[in-house]
């Protein structure tokens, strides 16, 4: 039996005809990107369930991913659709109490998929301003409920039992935010070009490009794991003067990771970071954000945190401060760091000159930190530990994980050994050897 020919799936008839033409011209690259996501991002196995969460506006690309998933051997593909307008209406019209607990059927769906060994792929294209003016307590409560009540799903990803990944897909509102001087069709086409370029999928062999990219992390990982610094000291002219203590059994990671069954995968595409989980009790000083943060559909600008003995004790923001308040109030550990990541300014995303208004992209253009949950794999033996044991060893755990970018062009990071020896790690926003 002859297989059906590949095609650009409907519903292109609901799009501007000019956009349909631009998408059709990109078809070979989009199919290569879809293949990259299922074979490298989540590394779907023969017979495995693949769960794809996607915006309805990008149904044409979600269908490419579904096809690629089956071609890669997925036993079944489940698609969970999302829509910014529906999400906003839900938050506008539904009382706060509804969001404080996850509906049983949603909890059962995610937990059952995780327990059956599914891998999870999120296609992100959220409008950065979609929830502007919405009571920030509602999305904060929904996020906390999902992360604390869908425990099999959350723990499956945190402890390496379920592979997962996040990648971008353009939507009209997001594209217009990134390219405000363009018309919608041109903005979406330009955002697709940017996504494919930063994902190393604008070529004839994205799989090989990612094999080579994975190897490129080796020098930075060897440097950080070889030095085993006691702490990092961050300084920038914007006022940042922060010391981040590291754990006694720190592991620096970057590029691909491995699930507990030994399969390599890339949780983020794109990715440019080398990261670890710091000692949650040993962070002191002040840090200023270098880029805006988009969180729960709100843009937070010009914000800062002051830490003492690991916890945020003071903070401020020019805009979006109320959302920042709710991030910090998520739970008792939301004021502590779960991640510190090093990203050179000499990366494709930073060199593009674009502000994506998406953490997935902007965190890979800038050194960053994250409030909330840390990574078990970043503590030696951590994947065999429980959350409370990891806490005792300094690895943070909680109901949120929020990255924020601190990589100004003049950022200096020094590694400090237990004996006080200082080694330059970053100079002027790039690795000291660059």
C-alpha positions in Angstrom: 0.0 0.0 0.0 1.4 3.4 -1.0 1.6 5.9 1.9 -0.3 9.1 1.6 1.9 12.0 0.4 3.0 14.6 2.9 0.9 17.8 2.7 0.4 21.1 4.4 -2.5 20.3 6.7 -5.7 22.3 7.0 -7.0 24.6 8.4 -5.0 26.9 6.2 -8.3 28.1 4.9 -8.9 30.0 8.1 -5.6 31.9 7.6 -4.8 34.8 5.4 -4.1 33.4 2.0 -0.8 35.2 1.9 0.2 33.5 5.1 -0.9 30.2 3.7 1.5 30.7 0.9 4.3 31.6 3.2 3.7 28.5 5.3 3.6 26.3 2.2 7.0 27.7 1.1 8.4 26.7 4.5 6.9 23.2 4.4 10.2 21.3 4.1 11.8 23.2 7.0 8.7 22.8 9.1 8.6 19.1 8.6 12.3 18.9 9.5 11.6 20.9 12.7 8.6 18.6 13.6 10.9 15.6 13.1 13.5 17.2 15.3 11.1 17.7 18.1 9.8 14.1 18.2 13.2 12.4 17.6 15.5 14.7 19.6 13.5 16.9 21.9 11.4 14.2 23.5 13.0 11.2 21.7 9.8 9.2 21.4 10.4 5.5 21.6 8.7 2.7 19.6 5.2 2.1 20.9 5.3 5.1 23.3 2.5 7.5 23.9 3.3 11.1 22.8 1.4 13.9 24.3 1.4 17.2 22.4 0.1 20.4 23.8 -0.5 23.1 21.1 -2.3 26.3 20.4 -5.3 25.8 18.1 -4.0 28.7 16.0 -1.0 26.5 15.0 -3.0 23.4 14.2 -1.3 23.1 10.9 2.1 22.6 12.6 0.7 20.4 15.4 -0.6 18.0 12.7 2.9 17.9 11.3 4.2 16.9 14.7 1.5 14.2 15.1 2.6 12.8 11.7 6.2 12.9 12.6 5.4 11.2 15.9 3.8 8.3 14.2 6.6 8.1 11.7 9.0 7.9 14.6 7.2 4.9 16.0 4.8 6.5 18.6 2.2 4.0 19.6 -0.4 6.8 20.0 -0.4 10.6 19.9 -2.7 12.6 22.2 -3.2 16.3 21.4 -4.2 18.8 24.1 -5.4 22.0 22.5 -5.0 25.5 24.0 -6.3 28.9 23.1 -5.3 32.3 24.5 -8.8 33.9 24.1 -10.5 30.9 25.8 -7.9 31.1 28.6 -8.5 34.8 29.2 -12.3 34.3 29.2 -11.9 31.5 31.8 -9.9 33.7 34.1 -12.3 36.6 33.6 -15.5 34.7 34.2 -14.5 32.1 36.7 -14.1 32.7 40.5 -10.7 32.3 42.2 -11.9 29.3 44.2 -12.2 27.2 40.9 -8.4 27.5 40.3 -7.3 26.6 43.7 -7.7 22.9 43.0 -7.2 21.0 39.7 -10.3 19.4 38.3 -10.2 15.7 39.0 -10.5 14.7 35.3 -7.5 16.9 34.4 -5.5 15.5 37.2 -6.4 11.9 36.2 -5.6 12.6 32.6 -2.0 13.9 33.3 -1.3 11.4 36.0 -2.5 8.4 33.9 -0.5 9.5 30.9 2.6 9.9 33.0 2.1 6.5 34.8 1.8 4.8 31.4 5.2 6.2 30.4 4.2 9.0 28.0 6.6 11.7 26.8 5.2 15.3 26.8 5.9 18.0 24.2 4.7 21.6 24.6 4.4 23.8 21.6 4.5 27.3 23.0 3.1 30.4 21.3 1.4 32.4 24.1 0.5 36.0 23.6 2.9 37.8 26.1 0.1 40.2 27.1 -2.9 37.8 27.1 -3.6 38.0 30.8 -2.9 41.7 31.2 -5.4 43.1 33.7 -6.4 39.6 35.0 -6.3 39.0 38.7 -2.8 37.5 39.1 -4.0 35.2 41.9 -6.0 33.1 39.4 -3.2 31.9 37.1 -0.9 31.6 40.1 -3.4 29.4 41.9 -3.9 27.3 38.7 -0.2 26.8 38.3 0.3 25.8 41.9 -2.6 23.4 41.9 -1.3 21.6 38.7 2.2 21.3 40.1 1.1 20.0 43.5 -1.9 17.9 42.7 -0.9 16.1 39.5 1.9 14.5 41.4 2.7 11.5 39.2 3.0 13.8 36.2 5.1 16.4 37.9 7.4 13.9 39.7 7.7 11.9 36.5 9.3 14.8 34.7 11.3 16.2 37.7 12.8 12.8 38.5 13.5 11.7 34.9 10.9 9.0 34.5 9.0 10.8 31.7 10.8 12.6 28.9 9.5 16.1 28.1 10.3 19.1 25.9 9.3 22.7 25.1 9.6 24.3 21.7 8.1 27.4 20.0 5.5 27.8 17.3 4.4 31.3 16.1 1.0 32.8 16.8 -0.2 36.1 15.5 -0.2 38.0 18.8 3.2 36.7 19.8 4.6 37.5 16.3 3.3 41.1 16.4 4.9 41.6 19.9 8.3 40.5 18.6 7.9 42.4 15.3 5.7 45.4 16.1 6.4 47.2 12.9 5.4 44.3 10.6 2.0 43.3 9.4 0.6 40.0 10.8 1.6 37.9 7.8 5.1 39.2 7.7 5.5 39.0 11.5 4.5 35.4 11.6 6.8 34.5 8.7 9.7 36.4 10.3 9.0 34.6 13.6 9.0 31.3 11.9 12.4 32.2 10.4 13.8 33.1 13.8 12.4 30.0 15.5 13.9 27.7 12.8 17.3 29.5 12.9 17.6 29.4 16.7 16.4 25.8 16.7 19.1 24.9 14.2 16.3 23.6 11.9 16.9 26.0 9.0 19.1 23.4 7.2 18.8 20.0 5.5 19.8 17.9 8.5 18.6 19.3 11.9 19.3 16.0 13.6 23.0 16.2 12.7 23.0 19.9 13.7 21.8 18.9 17.2 24.3 16.1 17.5 27.1 18.6 16.8 25.5 21.2 19.1 25.4 18.7 21.9 29.1 18.0 21.6 29.8 21.8 21.8 28.8 21.9 25.5 31.7 19.6 26.5 34.3 22.4 27.2 32.0 24.4 29.4 30.8 21.4 31.3 34.3 20.1 31.8 35.4 23.5 33.1 32.5 23.9 35.6 32.5 20.3 36.8 36.2 20.2 37.0 36.6 23.3 39.2 33.7 22.4 41.5 33.5 25.9 42.8 32.2 26.7 46.3 30.3 29.7 45.1 29.8 32.1 42.2 30.0 35.9 42.4 28.0 38.0 39.9 28.7 41.7 39.3 27.3 44.1 36.8 27.1 47.9 36.4 23.3 47.7 36.7 23.7 47.1 40.4 24.0 43.3 40.5 26.3 42.1 43.3 25.3 38.6 44.1 27.0 35.6 45.6 25.4 32.2 44.9 26.6 29.3 47.0 26.9 25.9 45.3 26.1 22.5 46.8 28.8 20.1 47.9 27.9 17.5 45.2 26.9 19.9 42.4 26.6 18.6 38.8 26.6 21.1 35.9 24.5 20.0 33.0 23.8 21.3 29.5 22.7 20.2 26.1 21.0 16.8 26.2 19.8 15.1 29.4 19.0 11.5 30.1 15.8 9.9 31.4 16.1 7.1 34.0 16.0 4.5 31.2 19.1 6.1 29.7 17.5 7.8 26.6 19.0 11.1 25.7 16.7 14.0 25.0 16.6 17.8 24.9 14.0 19.4 27.3 14.3 22.7 25.6 14.8 23.5 21.9 16.6 25.8 21.6 19.1 25.4 24.4 22.4 27.2 25.0 22.7 27.1 28.8 25.1 25.3 31.2 23.2 25.0 34.5 23.1 23.6 38.0 21.0 23.9 41.1 22.6 26.1 43.8 22.6 25.7 47.6 19.1 27.1 48.4 20.4 28.5 51.8 23.5 30.3 50.5 22.5 33.2 48.2 23.2 36.8 49.3 23.2 40.2 47.7 21.2 42.0 45.0 20.5 41.0 41.4 18.8 43.1 38.7 17.1 41.6 35.7 18.6 42.3 32.3 15.5 41.5 30.2 11.7 41.5 30.8 10.0 38.4 32.1 6.7 37.2 30.7 4.8 35.3 33.3 1.2 34.2 33.2 0.5 36.5 30.3 2.0 39.6 31.9 5.2 41.4 31.1 7.3 42.2 34.2 10.0 44.9 33.6 13.0 46.4 35.4 12.8 44.2 38.4 15.3 43.2 41.1 15.7 40.9 44.2 17.7 41.2 47.3 18.6 37.9 48.9 19.7 37.1 52.5 20.7 33.5 53.5 19.1 32.2 50.4 15.7 33.9 50.5 14.3 37.0 48.8 13.9 39.6 51.5 13.2 42.6 49.3 12.1 43.1 45.6 10.7 45.6 43.2 9.6 46.1 39.6 8.8 49.0 37.3 5.8 47.2 35.9 4.2 43.8 36.7 5.1 44.0 40.4 1.8 42.4 41.5 2.6 39.3 39.4 6.0 39.2 40.9 4.5 39.3 44.4 2.3 36.2 43.6 5.3 34.3 42.2 7.1 34.8 45.5 4.0 33.9 47.5 3.5 30.6 45.7 4.9 28.6 48.6 7.6 28.8 51.2 10.3 27.9 48.7 9.4 30.2 45.9 11.7 32.9 47.4 14.7 30.6 47.0 16.7 29.7 43.9 16.5 26.4 42.2 18.7 27.1 39.2 21.7 29.2 38.1 22.5 29.0 34.4 25.4 30.4 32.4 24.8 31.5 28.8 27.3 33.4 26.6 26.1 36.5 24.8 27.7 34.8 21.7 24.8 32.6 21.0 22.4 32.6 18.0 19.5 34.0 20.0 21.5 36.9 21.5 23.2 37.6 18.2 19.8 37.8 16.5 19.1 41.0 18.5 15.6 39.9 19.1 13.7 40.1 22.3 11.3 37.1 22.0 9.1 37.9 25.1 9.3 34.2 25.8 11.4 32.6 28.6 12.1 29.6 26.4 14.1 31.9 24.0 15.2 34.8 26.1 16.7 32.6 28.8 18.9 31.1 26.1 20.2 34.6 25.3 21.3 35.5 28.8 22.7 34.1 32.0 19.7 33.5 34.3 18.5 32.3 37.6 15.3 30.6 38.6 13.1 30.8 41.7 11.6 27.6 42.9 12.2 24.0 42.2 15.7 22.8 41.4 16.9 19.8 39.4 17.6 16.4 41.0 20.0 15.5 38.2 22.1 18.5 39.2 23.0 16.9 42.6 25.1 13.8 42.5 22.8 10.8 43.2 19.8 13.2 43.3 17.6 11.2 40.9 17.5 8.4 43.6 16.5 10.8 46.3 13.1 12.2 47.3 12.2 15.9 47.5 12.8 16.2 51.2 16.2 14.5 51.1 17.2 16.9 48.3 16.0 19.9 50.3 18.3 18.7 53.2 21.2 18.7 50.7 20.4 22.3 49.5 18.4 21.5 46.3 15.2 23.6 46.3 11.8 22.1 45.8 8.4 23.7 45.4 5.3 24.4 43.3 6.9 26.7 40.8 10.0 27.3 38.6 10.4 30.8 37.2 13.5 31.8 35.2 14.6 35.4 35.0 17.4 36.8 32.9 20.4 38.6 34.4 23.0 38.4 31.6 23.9 42.1 31.0 26.6 42.7 28.4 29.1 43.6 31.1 28.3 40.8 33.5 31.3 39.3 35.3 31.0 35.9 37.0 33.9 34.7 39.2 34.1 31.1 40.6 35.4 31.0 44.2 36.9 27.9 45.6 36.6 26.7 49.2 40.1 28.1 49.9 39.1 31.5 48.4 40.9 31.2 45.1 39.1 33.2 42.4 38.8 32.0 38.8 37.2 34.1 36.1 34.2 32.3 34.6 32.5 35.1 32.6 34.0 38.4 31.5 31.8 41.0 29.8 28.9 38.6 29.3 30.8 35.7 27.8 32.9 32.7 28.9 36.3 33.9 30.0 38.1 32.0 27.2 35.9 33.4 24.4 
